[in-house]
Amino acid sequence: MRNIQVIDGALNCTFSIFEATDEEFALLFPAPEQEIQFLEDLAQLPAQEEIAAALNRIWERPIRKRDVHGIHGTLFEGLDRYKSIYLERREDGVDPLAVSATQRRLFGI
């Protein structure tokens, strides 16, 4: 199982985490090494019925933060302003000015 943190633009966002199977994760994050996705961009992907079904299953699998062993992906909703930061849809593919010097060293950017 893989863990996906959901961050939306609502003031009451809880930054919830949900479990996804490897197959479900691959539907939502189809590019190699992709770990960032925007909910609105899912409509541009093929297999819309499969994506909708996968999301329905994933929403039924919340997991407590204290029980999480890693976050494998982040799904943003209503936060298009972050697209300019996550150009490569990976945590280590960010605009270098968006992260600290220690993160730049970690990411090799």
N, C-alpha and C positions, 0 to 999 in steps of 0.2 A: 504494500500500500504506500501511496505517496500523500503528503500533506500539502494542502493548498490554503493559503491565507487569503481571505477576501477583504478587500479594503474598498469601501464605497465613499461617495462624497457626502453622505448624510451626517448631520451633526451627532446623531446617536450611533454612529458606526461602532461596532464592537470588535472589529478586526478578528472575526471568527475564523476558525480553522476547521477544514473538512477533509476527510479521507477520500482518496480516489484510487481505483485500481490502476495498474500500469497502463491498461488499454484506455481507460477514461482520461487519464492524464495526457496520453499521446494525442487524443482527439482535441483537447483544449490547448495543448502546447506542442503543436506539430513540428516546429522547426528544430533542427539539431541543437541541443544544449539550451533550448528556450526554457525560461523559468518565469518570464513576465508575460502577462496577457491582459488585454482590455476586453471586458465583456462585450462591448459594442462591436469589436472587431470579429467576434466569433461568427457574426452574420455573414461575413465574407468568405468563410471557409466552406469547403464541400461537406457533405454528410450532415446536413442540418438536422435531420431526424435523429441520427445517432448522437449528435451533440446535445440536443434537447433532452433525450432520454438519459444520457450520462449525467447532465446537470441535475435532473430530477433525482437520480440515485445518490449523487454526491451530497445534495442538500439534506438527505436523510442520514448522513454519517458525520455529524459534528463530532469534534474531539476536543477535550479540555486542553488548554494550553499546557498545563502541568504534565499531561500524558504524552505530549508531542515529542518525538525524537527526530527533529529536523523539519524544516519547511522546504519543500521542493519546488514550490511555485507560488506566485502572487497573482491574484486575479483582481484587477482594478475595475470598478464600476463607476461611471460618471466622473471620471478623473482624467479626461483627455489631456489636461495640462501636463501630465507626467510623460506623455509620449515623446516629448522633446528631450527628456532625460534618459529614457530607456530606449534609445534608438535601435539597439540590436536585440531588444527583448530579453536581455540577460543582465543579471546583477553586475557582472564584471564588464559589461559593454556600455556603461553609462558615460555621460559627459564627464570628463575628469574634473571639471569645475564644480560638479554637483556633490563630490565626496571629499573626505578629508585626505590629508597626505598619507596617513597610515592605510586608509582604504585603497588609495592609488597604488601604494607599494604591494598590498595584498593582491590586488587585481592585476598588477603588472601593467598599469596604464600611466 
